[in-house]
Amino acid sequence: MAARKRSTGNDTTREATFAKGDRVAWNTSQGETHGVVERKLTARTSIEGHEVAASRREPQYLVRSEKTGKAAAHKPSALRKLD
């Protein structure tokens, strides 16, 4: 399933959306990391001691690293869907 683009009204900005179970990649200081989307975050929350400023207008995704098993929240713009 490819990442979907969502229109935000008259705004020309499009945001990628992901579904639970999607394999994604993101960049870290150690290089590219792969993981799986666990859920979409639409409210402020704490992930492994880190405060995440997610909201309905600016959601983030909870992803779990395939390498370390650790959970992290990422903005949609930081994630890339893997085939």
PyMOL Python script that loads the backbone (N, CA, C, O; Angstrom):
from pymol import cmd

cmd.read_pdbstr("""\
ATOM      1  N   MET A   1       0.847  -1.174   0.000  1.00  0.00           N
ATOM      2  CA  MET A   1       0.000   0.000   0.000  1.00  0.00           C
ATOM      3  C   MET A   1       0.887   1.228   0.000  1.00  0.00           C
ATOM      4  O   MET A   1       1.717   1.380   0.896  1.00  0.00           O
ATOM      5  N   ALA A   2       0.739   2.093  -0.961  1.00  0.00           N
ATOM      6  CA  ALA A   2       1.554   3.296  -1.074  1.00  0.00           C
ATOM      7  C   ALA A   2       1.063   4.359  -0.108  1.00  0.00           C
ATOM      8  O   ALA A   2      -0.098   4.356   0.301  1.00  0.00           O
ATOM      9  N   ALA A   3       1.951   5.262   0.249  1.00  0.00           N
ATOM     10  CA  ALA A   3       1.564   6.373   1.108  1.00  0.00           C
ATOM     11  C   ALA A   3       0.525   7.207   0.377  1.00  0.00           C
ATOM     12  O   ALA A   3       0.660   7.490  -0.813  1.00  0.00           O
ATOM     13  N   ARG A   4      -0.503   7.591   1.099  1.00  0.00           N
ATOM     14  CA  ARG A   4      -1.562   8.403   0.506  1.00  0.00           C
ATOM     15  C   ARG A   4      -1.274   9.867   0.769  1.00  0.00           C
ATOM     16  O   ARG A   4      -0.642  10.212   1.768  1.00  0.00           O
ATOM     17  N   LYS A   5      -1.733  10.724  -0.119  1.00  0.00           N
ATOM     18  CA  LYS A   5      -1.600  12.159   0.066  1.00  0.00           C
ATOM     19  C   LYS A   5      -2.959  12.713   0.451  1.00  0.00           C
ATOM     20  O   LYS A   5      -3.981  12.309  -0.105  1.00  0.00           O
ATOM     21  N   ARG A   6      -2.973  13.626   1.390  1.00  0.00           N
ATOM     22  CA  ARG A   6      -4.217  14.210   1.859  1.00  0.00           C
ATOM     23  C   ARG A   6      -4.182  15.704   1.645  1.00  0.00           C
ATOM     24  O   ARG A   6      -3.220  16.368   2.029  1.00  0.00           O
ATOM     25  N   SER A   7      -5.220  16.236   1.036  1.00  0.00           N
ATOM     26  CA  SER A   7      -5.321  17.671   0.812  1.00  0.00           C
ATOM     27  C   SER A   7      -5.791  18.332   2.096  1.00  0.00           C
ATOM     28  O   SER A   7      -6.592  17.758   2.834  1.00  0.00           O
ATOM     29  N   THR A   8      -5.308  19.517   2.364  1.00  0.00           N
ATOM     30  CA  THR A   8      -5.717  20.251   3.559  1.00  0.00           C
ATOM     31  C   THR A   8      -6.475  21.506   3.143  1.00  0.00           C
ATOM     32  O   THR A   8      -6.065  22.621   3.467  1.00  0.00           O
ATOM     33  N   GLY A   9      -7.578  21.325   2.426  1.00  0.00           N
ATOM     34  CA  GLY A   9      -8.393  22.453   2.003  1.00  0.00           C
ATOM     35  C   GLY A   9      -7.749  23.213   0.862  1.00  0.00           C
ATOM     36  O   GLY A   9      -7.301  22.614  -0.115  1.00  0.00           O
ATOM     37  N   ASN A  10      -7.702  24.543   0.985  1.00  0.00           N
ATOM     38  CA  ASN A  10      -7.117  25.381  -0.054  1.00  0.00           C
ATOM     39  C   ASN A  10      -5.602  25.358  -0.025  1.00  0.00           C
ATOM     40  O   ASN A  10      -4.955  25.796  -0.977  1.00  0.00           O
ATOM     41  N   ASP A  11      -5.040  24.860   1.037  1.00  0.00           N
ATOM     42  CA  ASP A  11      -3.589  24.776   1.170  1.00  0.00           C
ATOM     43  C   ASP A  11      -3.035  23.818   0.124  1.00  0.00           C
ATOM     44  O   ASP A  11      -3.626  22.767  -0.124  1.00  0.00           O
ATOM     45  N   THR A  12      -1.917  24.164  -0.487  1.00  0.00           N
ATOM     46  CA  THR A  12      -1.326  23.304  -1.503  1.00  0.00           C
ATOM     47  C   THR A  12      -0.396  22.267  -0.889  1.00  0.00           C
ATOM     48  O   THR A  12       0.117  21.398  -1.595  1.00  0.00           O
ATOM     49  N   THR A  13      -0.175  22.350   0.417  1.00  0.00           N
ATOM     50  CA  THR A  13       0.671  21.380   1.108  1.00  0.00           C
ATOM     51  C   THR A  13      -0.057  20.045   1.189  1.00  0.00           C
ATOM     52  O   THR A  13      -1.241  19.989   1.520  1.00  0.00           O
ATOM     53  N   ARG A  14       0.669  18.965   0.880  1.00  0.00           N
ATOM     54  CA  ARG A  14       0.078  17.634   0.986  1.00  0.00           C
ATOM     55  C   ARG A  14       0.897  16.850   1.996  1.00  0.00           C
ATOM     56  O   ARG A  14       2.124  16.930   2.036  1.00  0.00           O
ATOM     57  N   GLU A  15       0.181  16.095   2.803  1.00  0.00           N
ATOM     58  CA  GLU A  15       0.824  15.329   3.860  1.00  0.00           C
ATOM     59  C   GLU A  15       0.668  13.839   3.579  1.00  0.00           C
ATOM     60  O   GLU A  15      -0.429  13.364   3.285  1.00  0.00           O
ATOM     61  N   ALA A  16       1.755  13.124   3.671  1.00  0.00           N
ATOM     62  CA  ALA A  16       1.692  11.677   3.499  1.00  0.00           C
ATOM     63  C   ALA A  16       1.016  11.071   4.716  1.00  0.00           C
ATOM     64  O   ALA A  16       1.230  11.524   5.841  1.00  0.00           O
ATOM     65  N   THR A  17       0.207  10.055   4.497  1.00  0.00           N
ATOM     66  CA  THR A  17      -0.403   9.335   5.604  1.00  0.00           C
ATOM     67  C   THR A  17       0.004   7.872   5.511  1.00  0.00           C
ATOM     68  O   THR A  17       0.250   7.345   4.426  1.00  0.00           O
ATOM     69  N   PHE A  18       0.070   7.244   6.644  1.00  0.00           N
ATOM     70  CA  PHE A  18       0.517   5.863   6.733  1.00  0.00           C
ATOM     71  C   PHE A  18      -0.486   5.069   7.545  1.00  0.00           C
ATOM     72  O   PHE A  18      -1.237   5.632   8.342  1.00  0.00           O
ATOM     73  N   ALA A  19      -0.499   3.773   7.345  1.00  0.00           N
ATOM     74  CA  ALA A  19      -1.416   2.888   8.066  1.00  0.00           C
ATOM     75  C   ALA A  19      -0.632   1.961   8.988  1.00  0.00           C
ATOM     76  O   ALA A  19       0.556   1.716   8.777  1.00  0.00           O
ATOM     77  N   LYS A  20      -1.308   1.454  10.004  1.00  0.00           N
ATOM     78  CA  LYS A  20      -0.703   0.490  10.914  1.00  0.00           C
ATOM     79  C   LYS A  20      -0.140  -0.678  10.103  1.00  0.00           C
ATOM     80  O   LYS A  20      -0.819  -1.226   9.235  1.00  0.00           O
ATOM     81  N   GLY A  21       1.093  -1.048  10.393  1.00  0.00           N
ATOM     82  CA  GLY A  21       1.734  -2.156   9.698  1.00  0.00           C
ATOM     83  C   GLY A  21       2.581  -1.748   8.506  1.00  0.00           C
ATOM     84  O   GLY A  21       3.335  -2.569   7.983  1.00  0.00           O
ATOM     85  N   ASP A  22       2.476  -0.496   8.061  1.00  0.00           N
ATOM     86  CA  ASP A  22       3.305  -0.031   6.946  1.00  0.00           C
ATOM     87  C   ASP A  22       4.774  -0.057   7.348  1.00  0.00           C
ATOM     88  O   ASP A  22       5.124   0.372   8.447  1.00  0.00           O
ATOM     89  N   ARG A  23       5.635  -0.558   6.466  1.00  0.00           N
ATOM     90  CA  ARG A  23       7.088  -0.498   6.683  1.00  0.00           C
ATOM     91  C   ARG A  23       7.558   0.855   6.174  1.00  0.00           C
ATOM     92  O   ARG A  23       7.241   1.253   5.053  1.00  0.00           O
ATOM     93  N   VAL A  24       8.316   1.558   7.006  1.00  0.00           N
ATOM     94  CA  VAL A  24       8.800   2.892   6.661  1.00  0.00           C
ATOM     95  C   VAL A  24      10.287   3.015   6.972  1.00  0.00           C
ATOM     96  O   VAL A  24      10.861   2.201   7.695  1.00  0.00           O
ATOM     97  N   ALA A  25      10.894   4.057   6.404  1.00  0.00           N
ATOM     98  CA  ALA A  25      12.297   4.370   6.674  1.00  0.00           C
ATOM     99  C   ALA A  25      12.374   5.829   7.099  1.00  0.00           C
ATOM    100  O   ALA A  25      11.538   6.648   6.715  1.00  0.00           O
ATOM    101  N   TRP A  26      13.397   6.142   7.903  1.00  0.00           N
ATOM    102  CA  TRP A  26      13.667   7.523   8.286  1.00  0.00           C
ATOM    103  C   TRP A  26      15.155   7.649   8.537  1.00  0.00           C
ATOM    104  O   TRP A  26      15.849   6.662   8.779  1.00  0.00           O
ATOM    105  N   ASN A  27      15.630   8.878   8.474  1.00  0.00           N
ATOM    106  CA  ASN A  27      17.055   9.139   8.665  1.00  0.00           C
ATOM    107  C   ASN A  27      17.364   9.418  10.123  1.00  0.00           C
ATOM    108  O   ASN A  27      16.607  10.102  10.812  1.00  0.00           O
ATOM    109  N   THR A  28      18.489   8.879  10.588  1.00  0.00           N
ATOM    110  CA  THR A  28      19.019   9.156  11.924  1.00  0.00           C
ATOM    111  C   THR A  28      20.472   9.578  11.757  1.00  0.00           C
ATOM    112  O   THR A  28      21.013   9.531  10.652  1.00  0.00           O
ATOM    113  N   SER A  29      21.092   9.981  12.830  1.00  0.00           N
ATOM    114  CA  SER A  29      22.507  10.356  12.758  1.00  0.00           C
ATOM    115  C   SER A  29      23.389   9.150  12.424  1.00  0.00           C
ATOM    116  O   SER A  29      24.519   9.313  11.963  1.00  0.00           O
ATOM    117  N   GLN A  30      22.866   7.933  12.659  1.00  0.00           N
ATOM    118  CA  GLN A  30      23.617   6.713  12.344  1.00  0.00           C
ATOM    119  C   GLN A  30      23.319   6.207  10.932  1.00  0.00           C
ATOM    120  O   GLN A  30      23.896   5.207  10.508  1.00  0.00           O
ATOM    121  N   GLY A  31      22.436   6.874  10.205  1.00  0.00           N
ATOM    122  CA  GLY A  31      22.057   6.445   8.860  1.00  0.00           C
ATOM    123  C   GLY A  31      20.577   6.126   8.796  1.00  0.00           C
ATOM    124  O   GLY A  31      19.826   6.436   9.721  1.00  0.00           O
ATOM    125  N   GLU A  32      20.160   5.507   7.707  1.00  0.00           N
ATOM    126  CA  GLU A  32      18.749   5.194   7.509  1.00  0.00           C
ATOM    127  C   GLU A  32      18.325   4.046   8.420  1.00  0.00           C
ATOM    128  O   GLU A  32      19.040   3.055   8.570  1.00  0.00           O
ATOM    129  N   THR A  33      17.142   4.199   9.026  1.00  0.00           N
ATOM    130  CA  THR A  33      16.573   3.190   9.900  1.00  0.00           C
ATOM    131  C   THR A  33      15.228   2.757   9.339  1.00  0.00           C
ATOM    132  O   THR A  33      14.499   3.564   8.762  1.00  0.00           O
ATOM    133  N   HIS A  34      14.903   1.484   9.511  1.00  0.00           N
ATOM    134  CA  HIS A  34      13.623   0.943   9.051  1.00  0.00           C
ATOM    135  C   HIS A  34      12.790   0.531  10.244  1.00  0.00           C
ATOM    136  O   HIS A  34      13.319   0.153  11.290  1.00  0.00           O
ATOM    137  N   GLY A  35      11.473   0.607  10.076  1.00  0.00           N
ATOM    138  CA  GLY A  35      10.578   0.194  11.140  1.00  0.00           C
ATOM    139  C   GLY A  35       9.175   0.012  10.633  1.00  0.00           C
ATOM    140  O   GLY A  35       8.922   0.047   9.429  1.00  0.00           O
ATOM    141  N   VAL A  36       8.251  -0.185  11.572  1.00  0.00           N
ATOM    142  CA  VAL A  36       6.853  -0.444  11.252  1.00  0.00           C
ATOM    143  C   VAL A  36       5.978   0.563  11.996  1.00  0.00           C
ATOM    144  O   VAL A  36       6.187   0.829  13.179  1.00  0.00           O
ATOM    145  N   VAL A  37       4.993   1.120  11.284  1.00  0.00           N
ATOM    146  CA  VAL A  37       4.042   2.053  11.891  1.00  0.00           C
ATOM    147  C   VAL A  37       3.132   1.268  12.834  1.00  0.00           C
ATOM    148  O   VAL A  37       2.546   0.256  12.450  1.00  0.00           O
ATOM    149  N   GLU A  38       3.024   1.750  14.072  1.00  0.00           N
ATOM    150  CA  GLU A  38       2.126   1.124  15.043  1.00  0.00           C
ATOM    151  C   GLU A  38       0.803   1.867  15.132  1.00  0.00           C
ATOM    152  O   GLU A  38      -0.254   1.244  15.230  1.00  0.00           O
ATOM    153  N   ARG A  39       0.854   3.215  15.097  1.00  0.00           N
ATOM    154  CA  ARG A  39      -0.389   3.985  15.127  1.00  0.00           C
ATOM    155  C   ARG A  39      -0.121   5.456  14.838  1.00  0.00           C
ATOM    156  O   ARG A  39       1.008   5.939  14.914  1.00  0.00           O
ATOM    157  N   LYS A  40      -1.201   6.143  14.506  1.00  0.00           N
ATOM    158  CA  LYS A  40      -1.157   7.581  14.269  1.00  0.00           C
ATOM    159  C   LYS A  40      -1.419   8.280  15.602  1.00  0.00           C
ATOM    160  O   LYS A  40      -2.338   7.911  16.333  1.00  0.00           O
ATOM    161  N   LEU A  41      -0.613   9.283  15.911  1.00  0.00           N
ATOM    162  CA  LEU A  41      -0.766  10.039  17.155  1.00  0.00           C
ATOM    163  C   LEU A  41      -1.431  11.374  16.836  1.00  0.00           C
ATOM    164  O   LEU A  41      -0.949  12.116  15.981  1.00  0.00           O
ATOM    165  N   THR A  42      -2.536  11.685  17.515  1.00  0.00           N
ATOM    166  CA  THR A  42      -3.258  12.932  17.256  1.00  0.00           C
ATOM    167  C   THR A  42      -3.464  13.763  18.519  1.00  0.00           C
ATOM    168  O   THR A  42      -4.289  14.676  18.539  1.00  0.00           O
ATOM    169  N   ALA A  43      -2.711  13.445  19.573  1.00  0.00           N
ATOM    170  CA  ALA A  43      -2.774  14.200  20.830  1.00  0.00           C
ATOM    171  C   ALA A  43      -1.403  14.147  21.482  1.00  0.00           C
ATOM    172  O   ALA A  43      -0.608  13.242  21.227  1.00  0.00           O
ATOM    173  N   ARG A  44      -1.139  15.144  22.336  1.00  0.00           N
ATOM    174  CA  ARG A  44       0.136  15.149  23.067  1.00  0.00           C
ATOM    175  C   ARG A  44       0.269  13.855  23.849  1.00  0.00           C
ATOM    176  O   ARG A  44      -0.687  13.372  24.455  1.00  0.00           O
ATOM    177  N   THR A  45       1.473  13.307  23.823  1.00  0.00           N
ATOM    178  CA  THR A  45       1.712  12.052  24.532  1.00  0.00           C
ATOM    179  C   THR A  45       3.185  11.935  24.873  1.00  0.00           C
ATOM    180  O   THR A  45       3.993  12.750  24.428  1.00  0.00           O
ATOM    181  N   SER A  46       3.537  10.940  25.649  1.00  0.00           N
ATOM    182  CA  SER A  46       4.916  10.686  26.021  1.00  0.00           C
ATOM    183  C   SER A  46       5.316   9.318  25.482  1.00  0.00           C
ATOM    184  O   SER A  46       4.626   8.327  25.717  1.00  0.00           O
ATOM    185  N   ILE A  47       6.432   9.267  24.759  1.00  0.00           N
ATOM    186  CA  ILE A  47       6.957   8.021  24.205  1.00  0.00           C
ATOM    187  C   ILE A  47       8.355   7.815  24.776  1.00  0.00           C
ATOM    188  O   ILE A  47       9.262   8.603  24.507  1.00  0.00           O
ATOM    189  N   GLU A  48       8.527   6.766  25.557  1.00  0.00           N
ATOM    190  CA  GLU A  48       9.816   6.442  26.177  1.00  0.00           C
ATOM    191  C   GLU A  48      10.479   7.672  26.806  1.00  0.00           C
ATOM    192  O   GLU A  48      11.671   7.916  26.619  1.00  0.00           O
ATOM    193  N   GLY A  49       9.676   8.444  27.558  1.00  0.00           N
ATOM    194  CA  GLY A  49      10.184   9.608  28.279  1.00  0.00           C
ATOM    195  C   GLY A  49      10.301  10.873  27.454  1.00  0.00           C
ATOM    196  O   GLY A  49      10.713  11.908  27.978  1.00  0.00           O
ATOM    197  N   HIS A  50       9.952  10.822  26.183  1.00  0.00           N
ATOM    198  CA  HIS A  50      10.031  11.986  25.305  1.00  0.00           C
ATOM    199  C   HIS A  50       8.625  12.522  25.044  1.00  0.00           C
ATOM    200  O   HIS A  50       7.740  11.770  24.636  1.00  0.00           O
ATOM    201  N   GLU A  51       8.414  13.825  25.279  1.00  0.00           N
ATOM    202  CA  GLU A  51       7.121  14.446  25.039  1.00  0.00           C
ATOM    203  C   GLU A  51       6.927  14.673  23.540  1.00  0.00           C
ATOM    204  O   GLU A  51       7.788  15.249  22.876  1.00  0.00           O
ATOM    205  N   VAL A  52       5.795  14.219  23.017  1.00  0.00           N
ATOM    206  CA  VAL A  52       5.474  14.337  21.600  1.00  0.00           C
ATOM    207  C   VAL A  52       4.336  15.334  21.450  1.00  0.00           C
ATOM    208  O   VAL A  52       3.266  15.153  22.032  1.00  0.00           O
ATOM    209  N   ALA A  53       4.563  16.386  20.673  1.00  0.00           N
ATOM    210  CA  ALA A  53       3.569  17.450  20.492  1.00  0.00           C
ATOM    211  C   ALA A  53       2.664  17.173  19.292  1.00  0.00           C
ATOM    212  O   ALA A  53       2.485  18.036  18.432  1.00  0.00           O
ATOM    213  N   ALA A  54       2.102  15.983  19.239  1.00  0.00           N
ATOM    214  CA  ALA A  54       1.187  15.636  18.146  1.00  0.00           C
ATOM    215  C   ALA A  54      -0.178  16.267  18.406  1.00  0.00           C
ATOM    216  O   ALA A  54      -0.556  16.512  19.552  1.00  0.00           O
ATOM    217  N   SER A  55      -0.907  16.524  17.325  1.00  0.00           N
ATOM    218  CA  SER A  55      -2.266  17.052  17.425  1.00  0.00           C
ATOM    219  C   SER A  55      -3.050  16.581  16.210  1.00  0.00           C
ATOM    220  O   SER A  55      -2.481  15.992  15.290  1.00  0.00           O
ATOM    221  N   ARG A  56      -4.346  16.836  16.202  1.00  0.00           N
ATOM    222  CA  ARG A  56      -5.158  16.451  15.042  1.00  0.00           C
ATOM    223  C   ARG A  56      -4.700  17.205  13.804  1.00  0.00           C
ATOM    224  O   ARG A  56      -4.728  16.658  12.701  1.00  0.00           O
ATOM    225  N   ARG A  57      -4.280  18.453  13.973  1.00  0.00           N
ATOM    226  CA  ARG A  57      -3.831  19.260  12.833  1.00  0.00           C
ATOM    227  C   ARG A  57      -2.412  18.914  12.408  1.00  0.00           C
ATOM    228  O   ARG A  57      -2.057  19.075  11.241  1.00  0.00           O
ATOM    229  N   GLU A  58      -1.595  18.439  13.348  1.00  0.00           N
ATOM    230  CA  GLU A  58      -0.212  18.068  13.061  1.00  0.00           C
ATOM    231  C   GLU A  58       0.085  16.706  13.678  1.00  0.00           C
ATOM    232  O   GLU A  58       0.791  16.616  14.682  1.00  0.00           O
ATOM    233  N   PRO A  59      -0.456  15.643  13.073  1.00  0.00           N
ATOM    234  CA  PRO A  59      -0.266  14.300  13.629  1.00  0.00           C
ATOM    235  C   PRO A  59       1.169  13.813  13.460  1.00  0.00           C
ATOM    236  O   PRO A  59       1.923  14.321  12.630  1.00  0.00           O
ATOM    237  N   GLN A  60       1.518  12.839  14.248  1.00  0.00           N
ATOM    238  CA  GLN A  60       2.794  12.147  14.111  1.00  0.00           C
ATOM    239  C   GLN A  60       2.487  10.657  14.125  1.00  0.00           C
ATOM    240  O   GLN A  60       1.363  10.249  14.419  1.00  0.00           O
ATOM    241  N   TYR A  61       3.494   9.845  13.806  1.00  0.00           N
ATOM    242  CA  TYR A  61       3.304   8.399  13.760  1.00  0.00           C
ATOM    243  C   TYR A  61       4.228   7.714  14.746  1.00  0.00           C
ATOM    244  O   TYR A  61       5.417   8.026  14.826  1.00  0.00           O
ATOM    245  N   LEU A  62       3.666   6.775  15.496  1.00  0.00           N
ATOM    246  CA  LEU A  62       4.451   5.941  16.391  1.00  0.00           C
ATOM    247  C   LEU A  62       4.998   4.799  15.556  1.00  0.00           C
ATOM    248  O   LEU A  62       4.239   4.007  14.997  1.00  0.00           O
ATOM    249  N   VAL A  63       6.328   4.718  15.475  1.00  0.00           N
ATOM    250  CA  VAL A  63       6.973   3.658  14.701  1.00  0.00           C
ATOM    251  C   VAL A  63       7.918   2.882  15.614  1.00  0.00           C
ATOM    252  O   VAL A  63       8.471   3.435  16.564  1.00  0.00           O
ATOM    253  N   ARG A  64       8.095   1.609  15.319  1.00  0.00           N
ATOM    254  CA  ARG A  64       8.998   0.765  16.099  1.00  0.00           C
ATOM    255  C   ARG A  64      10.141   0.330  15.204  1.00  0.00           C
ATOM    256  O   ARG A  64       9.917  -0.240  14.136  1.00  0.00           O
ATOM    257  N   SER A  65      11.368   0.598  15.634  1.00  0.00           N
ATOM    258  CA  SER A  65      12.565   0.255  14.883  1.00  0.00           C
ATOM    259  C   SER A  65      12.709  -1.251  14.746  1.00  0.00           C
ATOM    260  O   SER A  65      12.574  -1.985  15.725  1.00  0.00           O
ATOM    261  N   GLU A  66      12.986  -1.714  13.525  1.00  0.00           N
ATOM    262  CA  GLU A  66      13.218  -3.142  13.308  1.00  0.00           C
ATOM    263  C   GLU A  66      14.547  -3.580  13.917  1.00  0.00           C
ATOM    264  O   GLU A  66      14.708  -4.744  14.284  1.00  0.00           O
ATOM    265  N   LYS A  67      15.492  -2.660  14.024  1.00  0.00           N
ATOM    266  CA  LYS A  67      16.824  -2.995  14.526  1.00  0.00           C
ATOM    267  C   LYS A  67      16.873  -3.039  16.053  1.00  0.00           C
ATOM    268  O   LYS A  67      17.389  -3.995  16.632  1.00  0.00           O
ATOM    269  N   THR A  68      16.333  -1.999  16.707  1.00  0.00           N
ATOM    270  CA  THR A  68      16.454  -1.902  18.166  1.00  0.00           C
ATOM    271  C   THR A  68      15.182  -2.282  18.917  1.00  0.00           C
ATOM    272  O   THR A  68      15.234  -2.595  20.107  1.00  0.00           O
ATOM    273  N   GLY A  69      14.048  -2.258  18.234  1.00  0.00           N
ATOM    274  CA  GLY A  69      12.777  -2.534  18.898  1.00  0.00           C
ATOM    275  C   GLY A  69      12.228  -1.355  19.670  1.00  0.00           C
ATOM    276  O   GLY A  69      11.175  -1.468  20.297  1.00  0.00           O
ATOM    277  N   LYS A  70      12.922  -0.220  19.640  1.00  0.00           N
ATOM    278  CA  LYS A  70      12.475   0.963  20.370  1.00  0.00           C
ATOM    279  C   LYS A  70      11.411   1.710  19.583  1.00  0.00           C
ATOM    280  O   LYS A  70      11.403   1.704  18.352  1.00  0.00           O
ATOM    281  N   ALA A  71      10.505   2.359  20.326  1.00  0.00           N
ATOM    282  CA  ALA A  71       9.435   3.148  19.722  1.00  0.00           C
ATOM    283  C   ALA A  71       9.867   4.604  19.636  1.00  0.00           C
ATOM    284  O   ALA A  71      10.597   5.098  20.496  1.00  0.00           O
ATOM    285  N   ALA A  72       9.411   5.287  18.591  1.00  0.00           N
ATOM    286  CA  ALA A  72       9.679   6.705  18.414  1.00  0.00           C
ATOM    287  C   ALA A  72       8.533   7.328  17.638  1.00  0.00           C
ATOM    288  O   ALA A  72       7.841   6.645  16.883  1.00  0.00           O
ATOM    289  N   ALA A  73       8.335   8.618  17.824  1.00  0.00           N
ATOM    290  CA  ALA A  73       7.310   9.351  17.085  1.00  0.00           C
ATOM    291  C   ALA A  73       7.995  10.180  16.009  1.00  0.00           C
ATOM    292  O   ALA A  73       9.032  10.799  16.247  1.00  0.00           O
ATOM    293  N   HIS A  74       7.398  10.182  14.818  1.00  0.00           N
ATOM    294  CA  HIS A  74       7.960  10.947  13.703  1.00  0.00           C
ATOM    295  C   HIS A  74       6.863  11.684  12.964  1.00  0.00           C
ATOM    296  O   HIS A  74       5.740  11.195  12.845  1.00  0.00           O
ATOM    297  N   LYS A  75       7.198  12.871  12.468  1.00  0.00           N
ATOM    298  CA  LYS A  75       6.290  13.617  11.607  1.00  0.00           C
ATOM    299  C   LYS A  75       6.201  12.889  10.270  1.00  0.00           C
ATOM    300  O   LYS A  75       7.158  12.234   9.858  1.00  0.00           O
ATOM    301  N   PRO A  76       5.060  12.998   9.588  1.00  0.00           N
ATOM    302  CA  PRO A  76       4.900  12.315   8.305  1.00  0.00           C
ATOM    303  C   PRO A  76       5.996  12.677   7.295  1.00  0.00           C
ATOM    304  O   PRO A  76       6.419  11.830   6.508  1.00  0.00           O
ATOM    305  N   SER A  77       6.446  13.918   7.318  1.00  0.00           N
ATOM    306  CA  SER A  77       7.461  14.360   6.366  1.00  0.00           C
ATOM    307  C   SER A  77       8.809  13.678   6.571  1.00  0.00           C
ATOM    308  O   SER A  77       9.647  13.685   5.669  1.00  0.00           O
ATOM    309  N   ALA A  78       9.027  13.087   7.747  1.00  0.00           N
ATOM    310  CA  ALA A  78      10.300  12.417   8.038  1.00  0.00           C
ATOM    311  C   ALA A  78      10.295  10.945   7.624  1.00  0.00           C
ATOM    312  O   ALA A  78      11.335  10.287   7.621  1.00  0.00           O
ATOM    313  N   LEU A  79       9.107  10.437   7.273  1.00  0.00           N
ATOM    314  CA  LEU A  79       8.980   9.020   6.952  1.00  0.00           C
ATOM    315  C   LEU A  79       8.856   8.794   5.449  1.00  0.00           C
ATOM    316  O   LEU A  79       8.321   9.623   4.712  1.00  0.00           O
ATOM    317  N   ARG A  80       9.369   7.645   5.022  1.00  0.00           N
ATOM    318  CA  ARG A  80       9.269   7.235   3.618  1.00  0.00           C
ATOM    319  C   ARG A  80       8.760   5.808   3.610  1.00  0.00           C
ATOM    320  O   ARG A  80       9.300   4.947   4.304  1.00  0.00           O
ATOM    321  N   LYS A  81       7.716   5.552   2.821  1.00  0.00           N
ATOM    322  CA  LYS A  81       7.116   4.212   2.716  1.00  0.00           C
ATOM    323  C   LYS A  81       8.058   3.292   1.964  1.00  0.00           C
ATOM    324  O   LYS A  81       8.609   3.665   0.928  1.00  0.00           O
ATOM    325  N   LEU A  82       8.244   2.077   2.494  1.00  0.00           N
ATOM    326  CA  LEU A  82       9.043   1.056   1.833  1.00  0.00           C
ATOM    327  C   LEU A  82       8.118   0.081   1.115  1.00  0.00           C
ATOM    328  O   LEU A  82       6.983  -0.141   1.536  1.00  0.00           O
ATOM    329  N   ASP A  83       8.616  -0.493   0.034  1.00  0.00           N
ATOM    330  CA  ASP A  83       7.815  -1.491  -0.709  1.00  0.00           C
ATOM    331  C   ASP A  83       7.781  -2.811   0.014  1.00  0.00           C
ATOM    332  O   ASP A  83       7.158  -3.760  -0.463  1.00  0.00           O
TER     333      ASP A  83
END
""", "prot")
cmd.dss("prot")
cmd.show_as("cartoon", "prot")
cmd.util.cbc("prot")
cmd.orient("prot")
